[in-house]
Amino acid sequence: MTLPSETTSPAGTLGRLLAERRALIGIVGLGYVGLPLALAALRAGFSVLGFDVDPGRVAALNRGEGAFHHIPGDALGPALAAGTFAATGDMARLSEPDAVLICVPTPLTRHREPDLSYVEATARAIAARLRPGQLVVLESTTYPGTTDEVMRPILETGGLRSGHDFFLAYSPEREDPGNDQFDTARIPKVVGADDDAARTLAEALYGALVVRTVPVSSAAAAEAVKLTENIFRSVNIALVNELKLVYDAMGIDVWEVIQAAATKPFGFMPFQPGPGLGGHCIPIDPFYLAWKAREFDVPARFVELAGEVNTRMPYHVVERLAAAVDRTGRAFSGASVLVLGLAYKRNVEDTRESPALKLIRLIEGRGAVALYHDPLVPVLPATREHPELAGRASQPLTPETLRAVDAVLIATDHDGVDYGLVAREARLVVDTRNVMARHGLTGATIVKA
């Protein structure tokens, strides 16, 4: 990688600022992707100006308060004291950064079509303040073509040209919240752009932040990389979810099968079944590609089938739960269920697209009462999919709580939960994560689902 040599050109000036760590990095969206990215940039020696539409989050970050369980609360303290980090909700300041990295949500509509409203709104906000020499990088997961077909036309509305006056690239986020082995700086970064100058500048930026950059030929190729990574997981999780249904009908424990199969040193990669998919990527991204594929009259059958299988898993779990409760002599309608674990994955507080929320709705739709306990989610926040659940509070995990309910449904297997207490005190435990068996807890009152 060679930085532009003409230091008086927009690309050359920015290249020099990046090389000398004097560039101001702007990050739009200070969530599970943007905040770790900001910390990586600060550790690399850059100054960071963060943008977020949530005034509460902006205020908390400017006070140095932690936003997420897996990020230390004092992580921003040194940068705040040194004046190298600030958070703001004032989009008029988007002209200040030399590089603007976009980390905003890309959810689905109710019809499972891409919702690019956050990306488009951010692009319009940047376009209104765009100046020559800025680098704009989209990190949000999306379908191939978004950077060129959606971002570029909006950014060029003010008369500046991509690749000449400003520089546009795509670099997909690869965050895995709660994974201590791979923080942002230790994950290679794919970088794609439709012109050499933008790609080179994006490589220079991310090369300073992470262990390695992986350049690809275009923004669309980089967009496809991200979808491929998540579709790979979606399809394989759907496979083991379907195998769970098949093996359960045969009286075979799918977790035992997977554990044994994983001893093969080649040709097999273990994936774990569960109550459904959650998070900001895997339940959503496959539908982005399936939607885009229709434009080219190409079916994405594996992708869509995987989505269907994973989407149906909460329904299967509630069927198993209801049948297990019925076998105790208690009608499921009117029964009480404690959902254990509300976040979409272990040891994080993120409830986005969590199957536990769907489980609560399905349980209550059948006339039962649903409570929850999650040590990381004391109060359920508002979500796009289930706004009616906002404000519900986590119940204490005590002998009294466990004895008072008809069943405990384990949806998320956080560490630090006293599963022995659950086994001793609950009348019935329905386990979707095999966590009870992993703790050596078995018995007639414990059912796998």
N, C-alpha and C positions, 0 to 999 in steps of 0.2 A: 504494500500500500504506500503510495507516494502522495503527500499532501500537495494541493495546488501551489505552484511556485510563484505565481504572480501575486505578491502580497498586497497589491493595491486593488485587485479585483475583489468582489464580494466573497468569492470562494476562498481566495488567498488570505484575506483578512480574517475570516472565520477560522480557517485552518491554523493560522498562527495563534489565535486566541485559545483554540482547543489544545494545541501542542504545549502552550505555556500555562495551561490550567487557569487562564484568566477569563474564560467564557462564563457567562451567567447562564445557568441551566434552569429553564422553566418547566414545571411538571404540572399538568392539568389533571386533577383527580388524585387526591391524597388518600386513597384507599389501600386495599390489600396488595395492589401492584405499585401504585405511585409512591407510597411512603417508603417501602424498602428500596425503591429505585433512587429516591431522594437521599437516603442514607448512604447508598453506594456512591453516589456522586459527591457527597460531602467527604466521605473517606478518601476519595481519589483526589481531593484538593480543590474541587470546584465550589463555587457559591451557588445556592439553590433558592429560587423563588417558587413556592408552591401555590397552586390555585385550587380552590374547592368551593362548591356552591353551598356547602353546609356551614353556616356561620358558627355553629357550636364546635365543629371539628377544627375550624380555623382558629378559634379562640383557644381551644385546648392545646393545640400544637404550639401556638405562640407562647403558651405558659409552660411548655416543656412537659406536658402530661402525655402519657402513653395512650395510644389509640387502640392497640390490639394486644391480646394476651401474649402472643409469641414475639412481640417487639418490646424490649426493655423500656420502661417508662422514662428513663433518663437518657435515652439514646440521642435525643436532639439537644440536650443540655449544653454541651461544649459549642455546638454550632450557633445556638442562640446567643450564648455569651460572647462569642467571637463576631457576631453579626453576619455570619455566612449563610444563615437560613432565616427565612420568614415565610409565613403563610398568609394568603390574602384571598378575599372573595371579589376583589376589584379587577374585573377583566380588562379594564382600560390599561392595566399595567402589562398586558401581553406584549407590548412593544419593547419592554425592557430586556427580556432574555435574548441571548444569542442563539440558543437552541430551545425549542418548545417540544416537549414530549407529551403525547396525549394518551392518558390512561383512564378512559371513561367507559362506562358500561355499554355493552352491545347485547341487550336482551332480545327476547322474541316477543312478537305480538300475540294476542290471544289465538290467532290463526296459525301460529308457529311459523311466522315469516320474520325475516330480519327487521329489527327496530334500530335504525341508525340515527335516531333523533338526537342522542347525546353527541355522537360524532359530528353530525351536521351543525348542531348548535355551537359546538366548540370551534369548528372550522370557520363559521361565520364570525365568531368573536375574534379569532385570530386575524381573519381577513380584514377586519375593520381597523386593525392596528399594525398590520404586517409591514415590515420595512426591509429594504435591501440587505442581503447578507444573513438573514435568519435561516436556520435549519428547522424544519418541522418534521417530526417523526410520529407516525401513528403506531401505537402499541396494542390497541384494543383488538381483540379477536374478531375477524370478519371474513367475508367471502372474497375470493380472488377478484380483483378489479376495483375494490373500494377506494384504494388510495388514488388511483388514476381517474376513475369514473365519478367519484363523489367528492373526495377531498380537493383534488387539483382544480376543478372548475370553480369551486367556491373560493379557494385561496386566490385565484387569478382574477376575481371580479374587480379588484382595485387597480388592475393594469399591470401589476408585476408578473413576470413570467417565471414559471418553475424551471429550474435548471440553469437559469441565467441570472435572475435578480434574487430569487430565494431558492431553497433546496428542500426537496420533499422525499422522504424515505419511509419505509415500513420495517419495523423490527418487533416481532411478536413477543409479548411477555411470556415468561416461563416460570412464574412464581408457583411455589408449592408451600402454602402457609403451614407453619408448624414443623416443617422438615429441617431439622437442625444440621443435617449433613450438607445441604445445598442451599446456601443463602444466595442472594442476587449476584454477588461478585463471583461466585464459584460455578455459575451456570453459563455455558457458552451462549452467545447471542447471535441469532441469525439476523442478517441485515440485507435488505433488498431495496433497490431504487431503479428508476427508469433512465437515469443518466449517470455518467461516471462521476461527476463532481459530487452529486448528492450521496452516492454510495461511499465515496472516499471520505467525505466529511462524517457520515454516520459511523463508518468504521473507526475513524479517529476518535469520535466521542465515546462509543461503547468500548473500544479497545482500551480506553483509560479506566473504564468502570468494572469490566468483567475479565475473567480468566482468558477468554478467547472469543474472537468474532468469526462468524461463518458467513461470508458474503455469497449471495446468490444473484442471478442475472437480472431480476426485476422485482418490483414490489409485489406483483401478483404471485411470483414464485414463493416469496417469503410469506405471503398470506396463506398460500396453500400448505406450506410447511406446518404452520400452526394448526390448521384444520386436520392435517394428516396425523399429527401427534395425538390429538384428542379423539379423533375418530378411531384410531387404533385401540385406545383404551375403551371407548364406548362399545365397540364391536366385541371385544374380548370379555368385557363385563357382562354384556348381554348374553354371550355364549355360556358363561358359568351360571348366570341367573336361570337360563333355560335348562341347563343341566341339573340345577338344583330341583326344578319342578319334576323333571324326568326321573331322577334318582330317588326323590322323595316318594314318588308313586311306587317305586320298586323296593322301598324300605332301605335304601342305601344313603349313607351320610356323605353329602357332597364335599364337606370340609375334610373328612378323612381321605377321600379320593384325591382331592387337590394336594393335600399335604404329602401323600405318597407319590403322586405323579411328579411333584417338584423335586424329588430326589434324583430324577434323570438329569445328568449334567449337560445335556444338549437337547435342542429341539422342543423345549417346553418352557413356558414362562407362566408362573402362577398368577392368577387374578382371583379375587375373592367376591363371592356373591353378597348381596345385601338387600335392603328394603326398597331400593331405587337409587337414582343418581341425584347428586346435589352439587352445589358450587356454581361458579360463574362461567364454566367452560364446557365440561363434558356433557351435561344435559342439553346444551344449547347449540354448540358448534356444529354437530352433524347436520342439523336442520339448515344451517347456513349454506353448506355445500349442496345439500339436496335441493334447496330452493334455487340456487344459482345454476345447478345442472339442468333444470327444466328449460332455461333460456337456450340451451344448446341441444335440446331434444335427446338428452342422455339420461337414462334412468340411474338412480343411485340406490339400488335395491338393498344391498347389504346395509348401507347407512340408515335407510329409513326403517328397515326391519329391526335393527338394533335399537333405534329410538322407540319403536313400538314395544319391544320386549321390556326395556328398562322402564318405560312409562307405566306398564301394567303391574310392576312389582308391588307397589303399595296396596293394590287391590288384592293381590294374592296374600300378602301379609295379613290384612284385616280378615280375610276369609279364614286363615289359619287361626288367628286370634279368636274370632267369634266361635269357631268350632271347639277350640280348647276351653273357652269359658262355658260353652253349653255342656261340655262333658262333665263339668264340676257340679252341674245341677242348677246353675244360675243362668237365667236368660240373658243373652247379650244386650238386648234392649233394656236399658235401665242399669246396666252394670257400670262400674267405674274402672278406668284404666289409667295407670301412671305411665306415661311415655318417658323412658329414661334416655336422655340425650336428644337435644333438639338441633344442634349444629349439624352441618352436612357431612363433616368428617371429624375424626378423633382429634382431640386436643386443640381445637380452634373454636372461636365463638361465632363464626360465620354461618348465618342461617339462610343465605341466598339459595333458592331452589331446593332447600332441604326436603328430602322425602318425609321427614318427621312431621312437617307442617301438613302435608297431604294426608298422612296417617291420621292426624288429629281430626281433620275435616271428615274423612271417611268414617272414623269411629263415631263421631257425633252425628253424622248423617244416618247412622243405623240406630240412633236412640240411646247410645251409651254416653257416659260422661268421660271426658279426657282431661287429665291433669298432666303436668310435666315436671321433671327435675333435670336441670342441666347446670352444673357448677360454673360454667362459663357464660351462660345466658340467664342472668337473674331476672330480666324482664324482656319479653319478646318484642323486638322492634317491628316497626311497620315494614311490610314487604309488598312488592308489586303483586305477587300472586295471591297472598292471603292477608289483605289489610284488616280484615275483621278479627284477626287473632292478636293484633298489636295490643300491648299493655298487659298481657297475661304474665303472671309472676311464677317463677320456679318454686316448687314446693320443697320443703326440707326433706332430705332422705333420712328419715328416722324410723325406728320400729313402729311408731304409731301411724305414720303415713303409709308404710308398707302394709300393715295389717288392715288399714281402712279401705284399701282398694281391692277389687276382685282380681286384677291382673296387673303385672308389670310387663310392658312391652319395651324391650331394649332396641332402640333405633340407632344410637350412636355409642360406641364403646370407648368413652373417655378413660384415660388413665386416672388413677387417684380415686375412683369410685369404689366404695366398699361392696364388692359383689358378693362377698361372703354374707354380709348383712342381708342383702337382697335374697339370697338363697334361703337363709334361715327364717326370715319373717314374711316373705310374700307367699300368698296362697298359690299363685300361679305365675311363672315367668315364661314369656315367649321371647326367644332370643333370635334376632335376625343377623347377628354378627359373630356367633359362635364364641363369644367372650366368656361365657360361663364355663364351657368346656376347656378353654385355654387356661382358666384358673383352677381347673380340676374339680369343678362343681357340677355334679350330675344328680339326677333323681327324678322321681315320677312327676314332680311339680314343675320341671323345667322342660320346655318344648322348643325345638328349633323351628324356625320359619324362614 
